[in-house]
Amino acid sequence: MNFANFQISFSTETIDRKELEKYENNIYAIINILGKRSIQINSAIKAELDKKLEEFYLYNDSLYDNLENKEQITIAKFYESLPKPTAIAIQEFLDGNIMYR
């Protein structure tokens, strides 16, 4: 999943319930769908981050070396700058990119 291409606002925005209900009549079902999708997105982000940071933990035994690694800091800053998984899930739902039954 390419997380750098998401065009999602970082500020909190109110979404009209009627806009969400165009796709599904039950708001509780929508919340359930969005919750499950945001968990999937969060798991994918965490797996990718763990994979990238794994090489730093294998080669560094000292705590001080781990804190001074600039590559690790840039990777962490990139993932901190990503939008929240819930915001990504909502945008995917509004774009019609989530398949559900």
N, CA and C of each residue as an Amber inpcrd file, in Angstrom:
protein
   303
   0.8490000  -1.1700000   0.0000000   0.0000000   0.0000000   0.0000000
   0.8950000   1.2340000   0.0000000   0.6410000   2.1490000  -0.8880000
   1.4440000   3.3590000  -0.9870000   0.7740000   4.4650000  -0.1770000
   1.3320000   4.7670000   0.9730000   0.7220000   5.7190000   1.8840000
   1.0470000   7.1650000   1.5340000   2.0340000   7.3840000   0.7090000
   2.4380000   8.7500000   0.3760000   1.4540000   9.4210000  -0.5780000
   0.6090000   8.6650000  -1.2550000  -0.2910000   9.2320000  -2.2600000
  -1.6470000   9.6560000  -1.7150000  -1.8930000   9.4980000  -0.4280000
  -3.1890000   9.8640000   0.1190000  -3.3180000  11.3800000   0.1890000
  -4.4220000  11.8990000  -0.3170000  -4.7120000  13.3290000  -0.2830000
  -5.8240000  13.5610000   0.7430000  -5.4660000  13.4910000   2.0100000
  -6.4420000  13.5780000   3.0840000  -6.0570000  14.7260000   4.0010000
  -7.0540000  15.4820000   4.4170000  -6.8250000  16.5980000   5.3180000
  -6.4490000  16.0900000   6.7070000  -5.5360000  16.7890000   7.3600000
  -5.1110000  16.3970000   8.7010000  -5.9850000  17.0270000   9.7750000
  -6.7610000  18.0260000   9.4020000  -7.6260000  18.6580000  10.3870000
  -8.9270000  17.8630000  10.5220000  -9.5760000  18.0460000  11.6410000
 -10.8330000  17.3530000  11.8980000 -11.9330000  18.0010000  11.0800000
 -12.6700000  17.1780000  10.3500000 -13.7630000  17.6830000   9.5270000
 -15.0420000  16.9400000   9.8720000 -16.1340000  17.6740000   9.9060000
 -17.4290000  17.0590000  10.1350000 -17.9390000  16.5080000   8.8160000
 -18.4080000  15.2650000   8.8520000 -18.9420000  14.6330000   7.6490000
 -20.4450000  14.5100000   7.8240000 -21.1800000  14.9190000   6.8140000
 -22.6280000  14.8320000   6.8600000 -23.0560000  13.3670000   6.8860000
 -23.8840000  13.0270000   7.8480000 -24.3600000  11.6520000   7.9770000
 -25.1010000  11.2030000   6.7250000 -25.8120000  12.1140000   6.0950000
 -26.5600000  11.7690000   4.8800000 -25.6240000  11.4000000   3.7350000
 -24.4420000  11.9880000   3.7360000 -23.4410000  11.6410000   2.7220000
 -22.9930000  10.1900000   2.8950000 -22.8070000   9.7770000   4.1360000
 -22.4220000   8.3940000   4.4090000 -23.5640000   7.4230000   4.1300000
 -24.7860000   7.8510000   4.4060000 -25.9410000   6.9700000   4.2390000
 -26.3400000   6.7770000   2.7790000 -25.6760000   7.4510000   1.8610000
 -25.9220000   7.1940000   0.4400000 -25.4750000   5.7870000   0.0610000
 -24.4760000   5.2900000   0.7690000 -23.8970000   3.9890000   0.4450000
 -24.5190000   2.8580000   1.2590000 -24.9570000   3.1600000   2.4570000
 -25.5400000   2.1540000   3.3590000 -26.5430000   2.8860000   4.2420000
 -27.7230000   2.3180000   4.4400000 -28.7740000   2.9980000   5.2010000
 -28.5330000   2.9930000   6.7030000 -27.8470000   1.9960000   7.1970000
 -27.6430000   1.8520000   8.6300000 -26.3110000   2.4950000   9.0270000
 -26.3760000   3.5460000   9.8420000 -25.1680000   4.2680000  10.2450000
 -24.2630000   3.3900000  11.1050000 -24.8460000   2.4770000  11.8700000
 -24.0430000   1.5890000  12.7090000 -23.2580000   0.5940000  11.8600000
 -23.8420000   0.1620000  10.7560000 -23.1220000  -0.7190000   9.8280000
 -21.9620000   0.0340000   9.1850000 -22.1780000   1.2980000   8.8780000
 -21.1170000   2.1250000   8.2910000 -19.9600000   2.2690000   9.2770000
 -20.2890000   2.5400000  10.5340000 -19.2490000   2.6870000  11.5530000
 -18.4750000   1.3850000  11.7090000 -19.1740000   0.2660000  11.6620000
 -18.5230000  -1.0380000  11.7550000 -17.5870000  -1.2680000  10.5690000
 -18.0430000  -0.9340000   9.3750000 -17.2200000  -1.0810000   8.1640000
 -15.9720000  -0.2150000   8.2650000 -16.1560000   1.0410000   8.6600000
 -15.0210000   1.9610000   8.7650000 -14.0500000   1.5250000   9.8600000
 -14.5740000   1.0050000  10.9520000 -13.7110000   0.5290000  12.0290000
 -12.8590000  -0.6510000  11.6010000 -13.4730000  -1.5970000  10.9030000
 -12.7210000  -2.7650000  10.4360000 -11.6710000  -2.3700000   9.4060000
 -12.0230000  -1.4580000   8.5110000 -11.0620000  -1.0280000   7.4930000
  -9.9140000  -0.2460000   8.1240000 -10.2100000   0.5920000   9.1150000
  -9.1310000   1.3570000   9.7510000  -8.1830000   0.4310000  10.5120000
  -8.6930000  -0.6650000  11.0660000  -7.8220000  -1.6490000  11.7200000
  -6.9120000  -2.3070000  10.6890000  -7.4620000  -2.6190000   9.5040000
  -6.6490000  -3.2040000   8.4320000  -5.5490000  -2.2410000   7.9910000
  -5.9040000  -0.9750000   7.8290000  -4.9290000   0.0320000   7.4000000
  -3.8530000   0.2070000   8.4610000  -4.2630000   0.2790000   9.7260000
  -3.3040000   0.4350000  10.8140000  -2.3480000  -0.7520000  10.8740000
  -2.8600000  -1.9520000  10.6690000  -2.0050000  -3.1450000  10.6770000
  -1.0040000  -3.1120000   9.5300000  -1.4470000  -2.6540000   8.3610000
  -0.5460000  -2.5680000   7.2080000   0.5490000  -1.5340000   7.4430000
   0.1830000  -0.3950000   8.0070000   1.1670000   0.6480000   8.3010000
   2.1710000   0.1430000   9.3400000   1.6730000  -0.4940000  10.3890000
   2.5600000  -1.0000000  11.4390000   3.4920000  -2.0800000  10.9070000
   2.9840000  -2.9700000  10.0620000   3.8310000  -4.0310000   9.5030000
   4.9330000  -3.4380000   8.6330000   4.5860000  -2.4350000   7.8310000
   5.5870000  -1.7970000   6.9730000   6.6300000  -1.0590000   7.8050000
   6.1890000  -0.3540000   8.8350000   7.1170000   0.3630000   9.7110000
   8.0310000  -0.6120000  10.4530000   7.4720000  -1.6830000  10.9790000
   8.2910000  -2.6800000  11.6820000   9.3230000  -3.3060000  10.7590000
   8.9370000  -3.5420000   9.5140000   9.8610000  -4.1260000   8.5400000
  11.0300000  -3.1800000   8.2670000  10.7300000  -1.8850000   8.1530000
  11.7910000  -0.9140000   7.8830000  12.6900000  -0.6940000   9.0960000
  12.1170000  -0.7420000  10.2880000  12.9020000  -0.4930000  11.4950000
  13.6190000  -1.7400000  12.0000000  13.2580000  -2.8920000  11.4880000
  13.8630000  -4.1430000  11.9460000  15.3730000  -4.1670000  11.7390000
  15.8330000  -3.6230000  10.6310000  17.2700000  -3.6410000  10.3530000
  18.0550000  -2.7920000  11.3510000  17.4320000  -1.7580000  11.9020000
  18.1210000  -0.9270000  12.8870000  18.2790000  -1.6590000  14.2110000
  17.3060000  -2.4540000  14.5710000  17.3650000  -3.1740000  15.8400000
  18.3130000  -4.3630000  15.7780000  18.5230000  -4.9210000  14.5980000
  19.4140000  -6.0690000  14.4710000  20.8790000  -5.6840000  14.6350000
  21.2460000  -4.5080000  14.1720000  22.6500000  -4.1150000  14.1580000
  23.0530000  -3.2360000  15.3290000  22.1150000  -2.7050000  16.0610000
  22.4390000  -1.7870000  17.1550000  22.1270000  -2.4360000  18.4950000
  23.1670000  -2.6240000  19.2910000  22.9800000  -3.1680000  20.6270000
  22.8980000  -2.0640000  21.6760000  23.4850000  -0.9350000  21.3890000
  23.5380000   0.1500000  22.3530000  22.3320000   1.0650000  22.1880000
  21.8180000   1.5550000  23.2920000  20.6930000   2.4760000  23.2700000
  21.0970000   3.8100000  22.6480000  22.3210000   4.2450000  22.8850000
  22.7660000   5.5380000  22.3750000  22.9170000   5.5180000  20.8550000
  23.3810000   4.4160000  20.3110000  23.4780000   4.3100000  18.8570000
  22.0980000   4.3510000  18.2210000  21.1400000   3.7780000  18.8840000
  19.7850000   3.7260000  18.3650000  19.1540000   5.1200000  18.3270000
  19.4640000   5.9480000  19.3090000  18.8910000   7.2850000  19.3680000
  19.5170000   8.2310000  18.3500000  20.7480000   7.9820000  17.9480000
  21.4520000   8.9040000  17.0700000  21.3160000   8.5610000  15.5900000
  20.5980000   7.5240000  15.2510000  20.4890000   7.0980000  13.8700000
  19.5350000   8.0210000  13.1050000  20.0690000   8.7900000  12.1750000
  19.2820000   9.7730000  11.4390000  18.3010000   9.1280000  10.4640000
  18.6680000   8.0080000   9.8770000  17.7560000   7.3230000   8.9590000
  16.5130000   6.8390000   9.6950000  16.7150000   6.3420000  10.8810000
  15.5950000   5.8670000  11.6830000  14.6750000   7.0340000  12.0510000
  15.2520000   8.1660000  12.3410000  14.4650000   9.3470000  12.6910000
  13.6460000   9.8220000  11.4960000  14.2260000   9.8260000  10.3010000
  13.4710000  10.2590000   9.1220000  12.3410000   9.2900000   8.7970000
  12.5640000   7.9940000   8.9850000  11.4960000   7.0180000   8.7570000
  10.3600000   7.2460000   9.7530000  10.7050000   7.4640000  11.0090000
   9.6880000   7.6930000  12.0330000   8.9030000   8.9680000  11.7550000
   9.5770000  10.0210000  11.3180000   8.8840000  11.2740000  11.0090000
   7.9310000  11.1120000   9.8300000   8.3260000  10.3040000   8.8380000
   7.4450000  10.0600000   7.7040000   6.1530000   9.3910000   8.1610000
   6.2690000   8.3730000   8.9930000   5.0800000   7.6560000   9.4450000
   4.2460000   8.4780000  10.4200000   4.8710000   9.3790000  11.1530000
   4.1140000  10.2800000  12.0170000   3.3350000  11.3030000  11.2070000
   3.8170000  11.6280000  10.0080000   3.1500000  12.6330000   9.1870000
   1.9950000  12.0660000   8.3680000   1.8130000  10.7530000   8.3880000
   0.7070000  10.1450000   7.6470000  -0.6250000  10.4650000   8.3230000
  -1.6990000  10.5260000   7.5320000  -3.0210000  10.7090000   8.1480000
  -3.4080000   9.4890000   8.9790000  -4.3230000   9.6780000   9.8860000
  -4.7730000   8.5920000  10.7510000  -5.5090000   7.5340000   9.9250000
  -5.4340000   6.2710000  10.3380000  -6.1070000   5.1990000   9.5950000
  -7.6150000   5.4020000   9.4540000  -8.2400000   6.0050000  10.4530000
  -9.6750000   6.2570000  10.3670000  -9.9870000   7.2590000   9.2660000
  -9.1680000   8.2940000   9.1310000  -9.3760000   9.2820000   8.0740000
  -9.1810000   8.6520000   6.6980000  -8.2160000   7.7610000   6.5830000
  -7.9850000   7.0650000   5.3140000  -9.1820000   6.1820000   4.9900000
  -9.7060000   5.4630000   5.9970000 -10.8540000   4.5820000   5.7850000
 -12.0930000   5.3690000   5.3730000 -12.3180000   6.5110000   5.9880000
 -13.4750000   7.3350000   5.6280000 -13.3520000   7.8220000   4.1920000
 -12.1670000   8.2740000   3.8070000 -11.9730000   8.7500000   2.4400000
 -12.1580000   7.6220000   1.4320000 -11.6420000   6.4370000   1.7430000
 -11.8400000   5.2860000   0.8570000 -13.3200000   4.9450000   0.7330000
 -14.0580000   5.0450000   1.8390000 -15.4850000   4.7440000   1.8130000
 -16.2350000   5.7490000   0.9500000 -15.9180000   7.0210000   1.1100000
 -16.5930000   8.0550000   0.3220000 -16.2360000   7.9670000  -1.1590000
 -15.0320000   7.4910000  -1.4680000 -14.6220000   7.3180000  -2.8620000
 -15.1730000   6.0350000  -3.4730000 -15.7720000   5.1820000  -2.6520000
 -16.3250000   3.9230000  -3.1410000 -15.2900000   2.8350000  -3.3210000
 -14.1770000   2.9260000  -2.6180000 -13.0980000   1.9510000  -2.7650000
 -13.1550000   0.8150000  -1.7530000 -14.1450000   0.8070000  -0.8740000
 -14.2720000  -0.2620000   0.1130000 -15.3910000  -1.1910000  -0.3300000
 -15.0550000  -2.4600000  -0.4340000 -16.0480000  -3.4760000  -0.7780000
 -16.5360000  -4.1220000   0.5180000 -17.8360000  -4.2290000   0.6810000
 -18.4090000  -4.8320000   1.8810000 -19.6770000  -5.5820000   1.5100000
 -20.0920000  -6.4580000   2.4260000 -21.3280000  -7.2240000   2.1970000
 -22.3730000  -6.8530000   3.2050000
